[in-house]
Amino acid sequence: MSEPSILLTNDDGIESVGFRALYDALSEFADVTAVAPATDQSAVGRKMSTDAVVSEHELGYALEGTPADCTVAGLEALCPDVDMVVSGINKGANIGAYVLGRSGTVSAAVEAAFFDVPAIALSLYVPAGGDLPWHEKATDPRDFREATHAASYLVKHAEPAGVFEQCDYLNVNAPMRDPGGDPADMQVTVPSELYDMTAEFENGTVKLHDRVWERMRTGDIPDPDGTDRRAVVEGRVSVSPLTAPHTTHRHEALDALAETYLE
């Protein structure tokens, strides 16, 4: 079997530690071309540009654009014959149904689905607590090893196993484990429906706050077994098989309204 060709992108930027860890891991068995944002583009969703300046990079290409830009630019112009798009590794989990549309990491994989190219989005759950804030953790490529191991396994086996005949992309979240700890199990999951955004208006400013992360830190999460958040918090690799287009269903009440629209 010939080595797979991969377009590798992310939203943390081409110089991020997680991106380099994933590039190195996949390069051991695949032909990897980086097409990634030149700077941090976290939480931009599927925002698109009309022009994106491209610079050559030792790993491939750096774009002055978004993750979705990178997928389109790569598949249409820079490396159009790849077998798969892989996005990540994002520093911070992308879990929960409400997060999917916000995440640049996930959005790069969604964009690939419209090209009929299999895609995998990968993120690392970095738990809060301890002496360091979570964003100051995961600074060593070895911290991402649970995610790189899952990525390598899925890139090698998901396509031959027919996984992408039943879904468009995989959203993968891996826990960050202690050095020397046992490898995590893998669980197929669905995105959690938990939503706990709040907003407070004071002195002309609205402060928006996502309480889910605090609840995760205290263990106050009602997510049942089988959800992505429950799996990751309990130390398992979460793999959610997802489809990109919004689903539509016949709706008798709406049909009736449409029929009487001009009456």
C-alpha positions in Angstrom: 0.0 0.0 0.0 1.4 3.4 -1.0 1.8 6.1 1.7 -1.3 8.4 2.0 -1.0 12.0 1.1 -2.3 14.4 3.7 -3.1 18.1 3.7 -2.4 19.2 7.3 -3.9 22.4 8.7 -5.1 23.8 12.0 -6.3 27.0 13.7 -3.6 27.6 16.3 -1.1 28.6 13.5 1.6 26.8 11.7 4.2 27.4 14.4 2.1 25.9 17.2 3.5 23.0 19.2 0.5 20.7 18.6 0.8 21.3 14.8 4.4 20.3 14.7 3.8 17.3 16.9 1.1 16.1 14.5 3.2 16.9 11.4 6.1 14.8 12.7 3.9 11.9 13.8 2.1 11.6 10.4 5.3 12.1 8.4 6.5 8.8 9.7 4.2 7.0 7.3 2.5 9.6 5.1 3.3 12.4 2.6 2.3 15.5 4.6 1.9 19.0 3.2 1.2 21.8 5.6 -1.3 24.4 4.5 -1.9 26.3 7.7 -2.6 29.8 9.0 0.5 31.9 9.6 -1.0 33.2 12.8 -3.5 32.1 15.5 -7.0 31.8 14.0 -8.7 30.2 16.9 -12.5 30.2 17.1 -13.1 31.8 13.7 -15.4 29.1 12.6 -15.8 28.8 8.8 -14.9 32.4 8.1 -13.6 32.8 4.6 -11.3 35.3 2.8 -11.3 36.5 -0.8 -7.5 36.7 -0.9 -5.0 35.0 1.3 -1.3 35.7 0.9 0.8 32.5 0.7 4.3 32.1 2.0 6.5 29.0 1.6 7.3 27.3 4.8 9.7 24.4 5.7 6.6 22.2 6.3 4.6 23.4 3.2 2.7 26.7 3.1 1.6 29.4 5.5 -1.5 31.4 4.7 -2.5 34.8 5.9 -6.0 33.4 6.3 -8.4 31.1 8.2 -8.5 27.4 8.5 -11.3 27.2 6.0 -9.2 29.2 3.6 -6.4 26.8 4.1 -8.6 23.8 3.2 -9.9 25.4 0.0 -6.5 26.8 -1.0 -4.9 23.4 -0.5 -7.5 21.3 -2.2 -7.9 23.6 -5.1 -4.5 25.0 -5.7 -1.6 24.0 -3.5 -1.9 20.2 -3.1 -5.1 19.2 -4.9 -4.4 15.4 -5.0 -4.3 14.6 -1.3 -6.2 11.6 0.1 -7.2 13.3 3.4 -7.4 16.5 5.3 -6.2 16.5 8.9 -6.7 19.5 11.2 -5.0 20.0 14.5 -3.8 19.4 17.0 -5.8 22.1 18.7 -4.6 23.1 22.2 -7.9 22.8 24.0 -10.8 20.5 23.5 -13.5 21.0 20.8 -16.3 19.2 22.5 -20.1 19.7 22.6 -22.5 20.4 19.8 -22.5 24.1 20.4 -18.7 24.3 19.8 -18.6 22.7 16.4 -19.6 25.7 14.4 -17.2 28.0 16.3 -14.1 25.9 16.0 -11.6 26.7 13.3 -10.1 23.3 13.8 -13.4 21.5 13.1 -14.3 24.0 10.4 -11.3 23.0 8.3 -12.5 19.4 8.4 -16.1 20.5 7.5 -14.8 22.4 4.5 -13.0 19.3 3.2 -16.3 17.4 3.3 -17.7 19.6 0.6 -14.9 18.5 -1.6 -15.7 14.8 -0.8 -12.3 14.5 0.9 -12.2 12.5 4.2 -11.2 14.7 7.1 -10.2 14.4 10.8 -10.2 17.2 13.3 -8.0 16.7 16.4 -7.9 18.5 19.7 -6.3 18.0 23.0 -8.2 18.3 26.3 -6.0 20.2 28.7 -7.5 20.0 32.1 -7.6 23.1 34.3 -6.4 23.1 37.9 -2.9 23.0 39.5 -0.3 25.7 39.6 -0.5 26.6 36.0 -3.4 28.0 34.0 -4.5 25.5 31.3 -3.2 27.7 28.5 0.3 27.6 29.9 0.3 23.8 29.8 0.9 21.5 26.8 4.1 23.3 25.7 6.1 20.2 24.8 5.3 18.0 21.8 5.2 15.0 24.1 2.2 16.4 25.8 0.3 15.8 22.6 1.2 12.1 22.3 -2.3 10.7 23.1 -3.7 12.8 20.2 -0.9 12.0 17.8 -1.3 8.3 18.5 -5.0 8.5 17.8 -4.4 10.5 14.7 -1.9 8.0 13.3 -4.2 5.1 14.0 -7.2 6.7 12.4 -5.4 8.0 9.4 -4.1 4.5 8.7 -7.2 2.6 9.3 -10.4 4.7 9.1 -10.5 4.9 5.3 -9.8 1.2 4.5 -12.3 0.2 7.1 -15.1 2.2 5.3 -15.6 4.7 8.1 -16.0 7.6 5.7 -18.7 5.8 3.7 -20.9 6.5 6.7 -19.7 9.9 7.8 -18.0 13.0 6.4 -15.4 13.7 9.1 -14.3 12.6 12.5 -14.0 15.0 15.4 -11.4 13.6 17.8 -10.6 14.8 21.3 -7.8 13.2 23.3 -7.0 13.7 27.0 -3.6 15.0 28.0 -2.1 12.3 30.2 0.8 12.3 32.7 4.1 10.9 31.5 4.3 7.2 32.1 0.6 6.9 32.3 -1.4 4.1 30.6 -2.6 4.8 27.1 -6.2 6.0 26.8 -9.0 3.8 25.4 -10.9 5.1 22.4 -14.7 5.6 22.5 -17.1 6.4 19.6 -19.3 9.3 20.9 -21.9 11.9 20.0 -21.5 15.6 20.7 -22.8 16.7 24.1 -26.0 18.8 24.1 -25.0 20.6 27.3 -25.1 24.4 26.9 -24.4 26.9 29.6 -23.6 30.3 28.1 -24.4 33.3 30.3 -24.4 37.1 29.6 -24.3 40.0 32.0 -24.9 43.6 31.1 -23.1 46.2 33.1 -21.8 49.7 32.4 -22.4 49.5 28.7 -20.7 46.2 28.3 -22.1 42.7 27.9 -19.8 40.0 29.4 -20.3 36.6 27.8 -19.2 33.6 29.7 -19.1 29.8 29.0 -19.8 28.1 32.3 -19.2 24.6 30.9 -15.5 24.7 31.5 -15.9 25.6 35.1 -18.4 22.7 35.5 -15.9 20.3 33.9 -13.3 21.4 36.5 -15.6 20.6 39.4 -17.1 17.4 37.8 -20.5 19.0 37.6 -21.4 17.7 34.1 -24.7 15.8 33.4 -23.4 14.4 30.1 -24.3 10.7 29.9 -21.9 8.0 28.8 -21.5 8.0 25.1 -21.0 11.8 24.8 -17.7 13.4 23.8 -17.3 15.5 27.0 -18.0 12.5 29.3 -15.4 10.4 27.4 -12.7 13.0 27.5 -13.2 14.0 31.1 -13.0 10.4 32.2 -9.7 10.0 30.3 -10.8 8.4 27.0 -10.2 9.4 23.4 -13.5 10.6 22.0 -14.2 10.0 18.3 -17.4 11.5 16.9 -18.4 10.5 13.3 -20.2 13.6 11.9 -21.7 14.8 8.7 -21.1 18.3 7.3 -24.4 19.4 5.6 -27.2 20.6 7.9 -29.8 17.9 8.0 -33.4 18.6 6.8 -36.6 16.9 7.6 -40.2 17.1 6.3 -42.2 19.1 8.6 -46.0 19.0 8.3 -46.6 22.2 10.3 -44.2 24.2 8.0 -45.7 22.5 4.9 -49.1 23.8 6.0 -47.8 27.3 6.4 -46.2 27.3 3.0 -49.4 26.2 1.4 -51.4 29.1 2.9 -48.6 31.7 2.3 -50.5 33.7 -0.4 -54.0 33.2 1.0 
